[in-house]
């Protein structure tokens, strides 16, 4: 069955605006029984936004957040 929150991607994108700087934070799916939650993120695609700073997990290297 497909997860109703993340649609089986395992992740959600949370937008934050701090001091005029936009950050998109990638968080694991919040549904407790989602079987895909927390899988490493290999690619993030955001249309029409110029986000260049990529924060990767220090040991595993997967994407954690992207910002201006």
MDAnalysis code that builds the backbone (N, CA, C; Angstrom):
import MDAnalysis as mda
import numpy as np

u = mda.Universe.empty(204, n_residues=68, atom_resindex=np.repeat(np.arange(68), 3), trajectory=True)
u.add_TopologyAttr("name", ["N", "CA", "C"] * 68)
u.add_TopologyAttr("resid", np.arange(1, 69))
u.add_TopologyAttr("resname", ["UNK", "UNK", "UNK", "UNK", "UNK", "UNK", "UNK", "UNK", "UNK", "UNK", "UNK", "UNK", "UNK", "UNK", "UNK", "UNK", "UNK", "UNK", "UNK", "UNK", "UNK", "UNK", "UNK", "UNK", "UNK", "UNK", "UNK", "UNK", "UNK", "UNK", "UNK", "UNK", "UNK", "UNK", "UNK", "UNK", "UNK", "UNK", "UNK", "UNK", "UNK", "UNK", "UNK", "UNK", "UNK", "UNK", "UNK", "UNK", "UNK", "UNK", "UNK", "UNK", "UNK", "UNK", "UNK", "UNK", "UNK", "UNK", "UNK", "UNK", "UNK", "UNK", "UNK", "UNK", "UNK", "UNK", "UNK", "UNK"])
u.atoms.positions = np.array([
    [0.841, -1.182, 0.000],
    [0.000, 0.000, 0.000],
    [0.893, 1.254, 0.000],
    [0.537, 2.223, -0.791],
    [1.309, 3.464, -0.901],
    [1.087, 4.347, 0.325],
    [2.180, 4.908, 0.853],
    [2.091, 5.828, 1.991],
    [1.334, 7.085, 1.560],
    [0.356, 7.494, 2.359],
    [-0.475, 8.648, 2.006],
    [0.233, 9.985, 2.225],
    [1.312, 10.005, 2.991],
    [2.017, 11.255, 3.267],
    [3.190, 11.483, 2.307],
    [4.058, 10.504, 2.163],
    [5.260, 10.694, 1.331],
    [5.153, 10.044, -0.047],
    [4.082, 9.282, -0.297],
    [3.872, 8.585, -1.571],
    [5.039, 7.660, -1.902],
    [5.539, 6.984, -0.875],
    [6.621, 5.986, -0.981],
    [7.975, 6.549, -1.376],
    [8.203, 7.836, -1.147],
    [9.547, 8.377, -1.341],
    [10.367, 8.188, -0.068],
    [9.695, 8.122, 1.085],
    [10.375, 7.955, 2.366],
    [10.745, 9.257, 3.036],
    [10.553, 10.396, 2.312],
    [10.986, 11.688, 2.828],
    [9.954, 12.772, 2.581],
    [10.027, 13.836, 3.376],
    [9.216, 15.035, 3.197],
    [10.164, 16.223, 3.113],
    [9.742, 17.277, 2.435],
    [10.550, 18.491, 2.370],
    [9.857, 19.571, 3.178],
    [10.572, 20.098, 4.167],
    [10.048, 21.154, 5.021],
    [10.763, 22.455, 4.673],
    [9.993, 23.477, 4.321],
    [10.572, 24.767, 3.941],
    [10.681, 25.669, 5.164],
    [11.834, 26.318, 5.305],
    [12.062, 27.257, 6.396],
    [12.604, 28.556, 5.822],
    [12.190, 29.677, 6.395],
    [12.683, 30.981, 5.970],
    [13.277, 31.659, 7.197],
    [14.592, 31.677, 7.268],
    [15.290, 32.270, 8.405],
    [16.059, 33.491, 7.922],
    [15.673, 34.643, 8.440],
    [16.341, 35.903, 8.100],
    [16.392, 36.118, 6.588],
    [15.300, 35.776, 5.905],
    [15.236, 35.976, 4.465],
    [15.967, 34.941, 3.639],
    [16.478, 33.885, 4.261],
    [17.196, 32.829, 3.557],
    [16.356, 31.551, 3.597],
    [16.060, 31.023, 2.427],
    [15.218, 29.837, 2.331],
    [16.062, 28.580, 2.460],
    [15.590, 27.667, 3.301],
    [16.215, 26.360, 3.434],
    [15.143, 25.297, 3.285],
    [15.427, 24.289, 2.499],
    [14.549, 23.141, 2.406],
    [15.223, 22.001, 3.150],
    [14.559, 21.535, 4.187],
    [15.112, 20.462, 5.005],
    [14.397, 19.170, 4.653],
    [15.151, 18.135, 4.453],
    [14.596, 16.850, 4.074],
    [14.489, 16.005, 5.338],
    [13.250, 15.615, 5.684],
    [13.027, 14.856, 6.920],
    [12.355, 13.519, 6.590],
    [12.633, 12.490, 7.393],
    [11.990, 11.199, 7.153],
    [10.476, 11.315, 7.274],
    [9.763, 10.467, 6.559],
    [8.307, 10.444, 6.616],
    [7.848, 10.306, 8.065],
    [6.779, 11.017, 8.405],
    [6.291, 11.060, 9.781],
    [5.295, 9.959, 10.119],
    [4.875, 9.193, 9.136],
    [3.939, 8.095, 9.378],
    [4.722, 6.934, 10.015],
    [4.339, 6.506, 11.229],
    [5.117, 5.482, 11.949],
    [5.290, 4.158, 11.202],
    [4.299, 3.730, 10.437],
    [4.419, 2.432, 9.771],
    [4.821, 2.534, 8.297],
    [5.350, 3.682, 7.876],
    [5.828, 3.842, 6.500],
    [7.077, 2.971, 6.313],
    [7.010, 2.072, 5.361],
    [8.130, 1.143, 5.145],
    [9.304, 1.790, 4.418],
    [9.100, 2.948, 3.810],
    [10.155, 3.627, 3.046],
    [10.849, 4.724, 3.850],
    [10.348, 5.072, 5.026],
    [10.845, 6.203, 5.814],
    [12.329, 6.103, 6.121],
    [13.049, 7.202, 5.832],
    [14.451, 7.299, 6.223],
    [15.462, 6.738, 5.257],
    [15.054, 6.294, 4.087],
    [16.029, 5.796, 3.127],
    [16.913, 6.948, 2.653],
    [18.182, 6.703, 2.344],
    [19.067, 7.781, 1.885],
    [18.524, 8.483, 0.642],
    [18.687, 9.809, 0.601],
    [18.222, 10.618, -0.524],
    [19.393, 10.814, -1.479],
    [19.232, 10.406, -2.706],
    [20.297, 10.515, -3.700],
    [20.135, 11.747, -4.574],
    [18.891, 12.193, -4.782],
    [18.637, 13.280, -5.710],
    [17.470, 14.119, -5.200],
    [17.621, 15.443, -5.280],
    [16.540, 16.361, -4.948],
    [16.360, 17.295, -6.135],
    [15.140, 17.409, -6.622],
    [14.854, 18.284, -7.751],
    [13.832, 19.329, -7.320],
    [14.212, 20.601, -7.450],
    [13.323, 21.707, -7.104],
    [13.283, 22.656, -8.295],
    [12.114, 22.808, -8.863],
    [11.975, 23.653, -10.059],
    [11.917, 25.127, -9.689],
    [12.582, 25.969, -10.488],
    [12.531, 27.432, -10.383],
    [13.096, 28.006, -9.087],
    [13.866, 27.266, -8.346],
    [14.542, 27.793, -7.158],
    [16.042, 27.664, -7.367],
    [16.785, 28.649, -6.936],
    [18.236, 28.602, -7.075],
    [18.843, 28.274, -5.718],
    [18.839, 27.011, -5.393],
    [19.394, 26.529, -4.134],
    [20.686, 25.800, -4.456],
    [21.778, 26.298, -3.905],
    [23.086, 25.769, -4.295],
    [23.838, 25.065, -3.166],
    [23.560, 25.447, -1.925],
    [24.298, 24.865, -0.812],
    [23.649, 23.552, -0.385],
    [24.357, 22.482, -0.575],
    [23.840, 21.160, -0.247],
    [24.528, 20.673, 1.017],
    [23.729, 20.307, 2.004],
    [24.271, 19.750, 3.240],
    [24.113, 18.234, 3.192],
    [25.234, 17.550, 3.291],
    [25.211, 16.083, 3.235],
    [25.540, 15.490, 4.598],
    [25.047, 14.295, 4.820],
    [25.344, 13.579, 6.066],
    [26.854, 13.372, 6.140],
    [27.483, 13.711, 7.272],
    [28.949, 13.664, 7.348],
    [29.572, 12.278, 7.164],
    [28.874, 11.227, 7.540],
    [29.447, 9.894, 7.399],
    [28.925, 9.138, 6.180],
    [27.615, 9.252, 5.928],
    [27.001, 8.476, 4.855],
    [26.895, 9.222, 3.534],
    [26.979, 10.551, 3.560],
    [27.015, 11.336, 2.337],
    [25.687, 11.642, 1.679],
    [24.565, 11.196, 2.268],
    [23.295, 11.498, 1.613],
    [22.826, 12.909, 1.944],
    [21.937, 13.458, 1.105],
    [21.484, 14.840, 1.232],
    [20.586, 15.012, 2.450],
    [20.862, 16.064, 3.251],
    [20.044, 16.362, 4.430],
    [19.254, 17.653, 4.241],
    [19.860, 18.664, 3.610],
    [19.152, 19.916, 3.346],
    [19.815, 20.655, 2.192],
    [19.044, 21.585, 1.597],
    [19.576, 22.454, 0.554],
    [19.117, 23.867, 0.842],
    [19.956, 24.859, 0.527],
    [19.607, 26.248, 0.826],
    [20.209, 27.191, -0.210],
    [19.795, 28.487, -0.120],
    [20.296, 29.512, -1.037],
    [21.770, 29.740, -0.808],
])
